[in-house]
Amino acid sequence: MDRLHAMRVFARIVELRSFTAAADDMNLPRATLTHTIKRLEAELGVQLLQRTTRRVNVTRDGETYYAHCQRLLADLDEVEASFRDTAQGPRGRLRIDLPASLARMMVIPALPSFYAAYPQIELDISTGDRFVNLVQEGVDCVLRIGELADSELVGRRVAVLPQVTVASAAYLRKHGVPENLADLQDGHLAVNWASPTTRRAEPLEFLINRKKRGVMLPGRITVSSTDAYMAACLAGLGIAQLSRYRISEHLVKGQLREILPASPPPTLPVTVLYPQQKRLPTRLRVFVDWLVELMGTV
């Protein structure tokens, strides 16, 4: 049997905890994966996986074997990639996940320059605000906005986005323009943002003498999508805090107006995240470097 192929099959099943998901990811029939694992277990003389109707569990021997597979396959990929990249330049497929607004307004419009420099790299881009498990979903890197929780992923800061507190012209005509934070408590509404993970509404945040202060306002609408958040603000449903790059056109046209500029919201860090690995694949390294250069213009 092709031992390297068997090791790759086994490793992908472990990472996805599913024969079906691994088969889809590797574009192979599920029966092929089942047969490969049976032969691998027979040759090793141990049981690597325990199958149930809903999930695949890894045995203790399987965990040990998986750790060795990871190291061996990573070393092999590194050697092969170094020869390919030296001879032909960075090439191959990258799966990346981006915030929808950054993808639409910044990254995708700039991709022609990336492809001009690296014509042999193919990008598979998904967008959204949800949490992505890079290992289980086979994603090479993600771009995330905001402070990050502790993670085993490698993070590289690529930009810091200024935010502004805004409301629509129609909202301000109806509710008045607040002059300070105390005014916010006098009949003002917020478009409330809730984390897609926790579903808890977050307060508006302001910097006063470099200290962060949260203000929770009542609201008639709560959303967990950045596009819906901006749309609700444009519709006059309340006050919102948005990255300046997203709403610059609306500010110029007067559809949105900045309020409380003396107490701005905290800036938002933008970070590219990818799994820890001994050597970053060249195609991923050049893409991350390109993102850093691109986001530096924000």
C-alpha positions in Angstrom: 0.0 0.0 0.0 1.0 3.6 -0.4 2.0 4.4 3.2 2.3 8.1 2.7 -1.2 8.3 1.2 -2.5 6.2 4.0 -1.0 8.5 6.6 -2.6 11.5 4.9 -5.9 9.8 4.9 -5.6 8.8 8.5 -4.5 12.4 9.6 -7.4 14.0 7.8 -10.0 11.6 9.4 -8.5 12.4 12.8 -8.7 16.2 12.2 -12.3 16.1 10.9 -13.5 13.3 13.2 -15.4 11.9 10.2 -14.8 9.5 7.3 -17.5 11.3 5.3 -16.1 14.7 5.9 -12.5 13.6 5.1 -13.7 11.9 1.9 -15.4 15.1 0.8 -12.3 17.1 1.7 -9.9 14.8 -0.2 -12.3 14.3 -3.1 -12.2 10.5 -2.6 -15.0 7.8 -2.2 -15.7 7.1 1.4 -15.2 3.4 0.7 -11.6 4.1 -0.3 -10.9 5.7 3.0 -12.5 2.9 4.9 -10.4 0.3 3.0 -7.2 2.4 3.4 -7.6 2.6 7.2 -8.4 -1.1 7.5 -5.2 -2.0 5.6 -3.2 0.5 7.7 -4.5 -1.0 11.0 -3.8 -4.5 9.7 -0.2 -3.7 8.8 0.5 -1.8 12.1 -1.3 -4.5 14.1 -3.2 -1.9 16.2 -6.6 -0.2 16.2 -6.2 3.4 15.3 -9.8 4.6 15.2 -13.1 3.6 16.9 -16.1 4.1 14.7 -19.6 5.0 16.0 -22.7 5.9 14.1 -22.1 9.6 14.7 -18.4 10.2 15.3 -14.9 8.8 14.9 -12.8 8.6 18.1 -9.0 8.1 18.1 -7.5 5.4 20.2 -4.5 5.9 22.4 -2.4 4.1 19.7 -4.0 6.3 17.1 -3.1 9.5 19.0 0.6 8.4 19.1 0.6 7.5 15.4 -1.1 10.7 14.5 1.6 12.8 16.2 4.2 10.9 14.2 2.2 11.4 11.0 2.0 15.1 11.6 5.7 15.5 11.9 6.6 13.2 9.0 4.1 14.8 6.6 5.0 18.3 7.6 8.7 17.5 6.9 7.9 16.0 3.6 5.7 18.9 2.5 8.4 21.3 3.5 11.1 19.6 1.4 8.8 19.2 -1.6 7.6 22.8 -1.3 11.1 24.2 -1.1 12.1 22.5 -4.4 8.9 23.5 -6.2 9.1 27.1 -5.0 12.7 27.4 -6.0 12.1 26.1 -9.5 8.6 27.5 -10.2 7.7 30.1 -7.7 5.0 29.9 -5.1 2.1 27.8 -6.3 -0.9 25.8 -5.0 -4.3 26.5 -3.4 -5.0 28.5 -0.3 -8.2 28.4 1.6 -8.8 31.7 3.5 -11.7 33.2 5.5 -12.3 36.9 5.6 -14.7 39.3 7.2 -17.3 40.1 4.5 -16.8 43.8 4.5 -13.0 43.6 4.3 -13.2 41.1 1.5 -15.7 43.2 -0.5 -14.2 46.6 0.0 -10.4 46.0 0.3 -9.0 42.5 -0.3 -10.9 41.3 -3.4 -10.6 44.7 -5.4 -6.8 44.5 -4.8 -6.4 40.8 -5.9 -5.3 41.6 -9.5 -2.0 42.9 -8.1 -1.5 39.7 -6.0 -2.2 37.5 -9.0 0.1 39.6 -11.2 2.9 38.8 -8.7 1.9 35.2 -8.0 0.0 33.8 -11.0 0.3 30.1 -9.8 -1.5 30.6 -6.5 -5.2 29.8 -6.3 -7.4 31.4 -3.6 -10.5 29.8 -2.2 -12.2 32.6 -0.2 -15.1 32.3 2.3 -16.6 35.3 4.1 -18.6 35.8 7.2 -18.5 36.6 10.9 -18.6 33.1 12.4 -15.8 31.3 14.2 -13.8 29.1 11.9 -11.9 26.0 13.1 -8.9 26.2 10.8 -7.7 22.6 11.3 -11.1 20.9 11.2 -12.2 22.9 8.2 -9.0 22.8 6.3 -8.6 26.6 6.2 -5.0 28.0 5.8 -5.6 31.4 7.4 -8.3 33.8 8.6 -8.4 37.6 8.9 -10.1 38.7 12.1 -11.2 42.1 13.3 -11.1 42.9 17.1 -9.4 41.7 20.2 -8.7 37.9 20.1 -9.1 35.3 22.8 -6.1 33.2 23.7 -5.4 30.7 21.0 -2.9 28.2 19.8 -2.9 29.8 16.4 -0.1 32.1 15.3 -1.3 35.7 15.0 0.2 38.6 13.0 -1.2 42.1 13.4 -1.8 43.6 10.0 -3.7 46.9 10.7 -5.5 49.0 13.3 -8.9 50.3 12.2 -10.2 53.7 13.5 -13.9 53.5 14.5 -16.5 56.3 14.7 -19.8 56.7 16.5 -22.5 57.5 14.0 -26.2 57.9 13.4 -28.3 58.6 10.4 -29.4 62.1 9.5 -33.1 61.1 10.0 -32.4 59.6 13.4 -30.6 62.8 14.6 -33.5 65.0 13.3 -35.9 62.9 15.4 -33.8 62.4 18.6 -31.4 65.3 18.5 -27.6 65.3 18.5 -26.0 64.2 21.8 -23.3 66.5 23.0 -21.8 64.2 25.6 -22.2 60.7 27.1 -24.8 61.9 29.6 -27.0 63.0 26.7 -27.0 59.4 25.4 -29.2 58.4 28.4 -31.8 60.9 27.5 -34.0 59.0 25.0 -31.3 57.7 22.6 -31.4 54.2 21.1 -28.6 51.9 19.9 -28.5 49.4 17.1 -27.4 46.6 19.4 -24.6 44.3 18.3 -24.6 40.7 19.7 -21.7 38.3 19.2 -22.7 35.4 16.9 -21.2 33.1 19.5 -22.6 34.4 22.8 -25.7 36.2 21.5 -25.1 38.8 24.2 -25.6 42.4 23.3 -22.4 44.5 23.6 -22.3 48.1 24.9 -21.1 51.1 22.9 -17.6 51.9 23.9 -15.9 55.3 24.3 -12.4 56.5 25.1 -12.2 59.2 27.8 -8.7 60.2 28.9 -7.5 57.0 27.3 -9.8 54.9 29.5 -12.5 52.8 28.0 -16.1 53.4 29.1 -19.1 51.2 28.1 -22.6 52.6 27.6 -25.5 50.3 27.3 -28.4 51.9 25.5 -31.9 50.4 24.8 -32.6 49.4 21.3 -35.4 48.2 19.1 -33.1 45.9 17.1 -30.3 43.5 17.8 -28.1 42.0 15.1 -25.1 39.7 14.8 -24.1 40.5 11.2 -21.9 43.5 10.3 -23.8 44.2 7.2 -27.1 44.1 9.1 -25.6 46.4 11.8 -24.7 49.1 9.2 -28.0 48.7 7.4 -30.0 49.2 10.6 -28.0 52.4 11.4 -28.6 53.7 7.9 -32.3 53.0 8.3 -32.4 55.3 11.3 -32.9 52.6 14.0 -30.2 53.8 16.3 -26.6 54.8 17.1 -23.8 52.5 16.0 -20.1 52.3 16.0 -18.4 51.3 12.7 -15.0 51.3 11.2 -14.4 54.5 9.3 -13.3 52.8 6.1 -16.7 51.1 5.8 -18.8 54.2 6.0 -16.5 56.9 4.5 -18.8 57.2 1.5 -21.9 57.5 3.7 -20.3 60.2 5.7 -19.3 62.2 2.6 -22.9 62.0 1.3 -24.4 63.0 4.6 -26.4 59.8 5.1 -24.5 59.2 8.3 -23.1 61.8 10.7 -20.3 61.3 13.2 -21.3 62.1 16.8 -19.2 62.6 20.0 -15.9 62.9 18.1 -14.1 63.9 21.3 -14.8 60.5 22.8 -14.1 58.1 19.9 -14.5 54.3 20.2 -11.4 52.2 20.7 -9.6 51.3 17.5 -10.0 47.7 16.2 -6.9 45.5 15.6 -6.9 43.4 12.4 -5.0 40.1 12.7 -4.2 37.3 10.3 -4.2 33.9 12.0 -2.9 30.5 10.9 -2.0 27.2 12.6 1.4 26.7 14.1 3.8 25.0 11.8 7.5 24.5 11.7 7.8 26.1 8.3 5.1 28.3 6.8 4.3 27.2 3.2 5.7 29.8 0.7 2.3 30.4 -0.8 0.9 31.2 2.6 3.8 33.4 3.6 3.7 35.5 0.5 -0.1 36.0 0.9 0.3 37.0 4.5 3.0 39.5 3.5 0.8 40.9 0.8 -2.1 41.3 3.3 0.2 43.2 5.7 1.3 45.6 2.9 -2.3 46.0 1.7 -3.8 46.7 5.1 -1.1 49.1 5.9 -2.8 51.5 3.6 -6.0 51.7 5.7 
